[in-house]
């Protein structure tokens, strides 16, 4: 099994689009802000995996004002109040 990865140590806003298949984040920004980063850096068929805490539902609701996406909310295995938001088919409204 081989995984092609690249670690970039820079601000996400400063990095040219990487057209990633998968993008992840943890404790970085609100869902709305993260989707802006994801929209810039994911390829059109890419997936965002956002690790979020207890406010995830509220943040998703706020993000829906600007974004459309398919969402799978996966409960965290390490924190009962946290989840992983699996986002596909991201598009700006």
Order of alpha helices (4+ residues) and beta strands (2+ residues): beta-alpha-beta-alpha-beta-beta
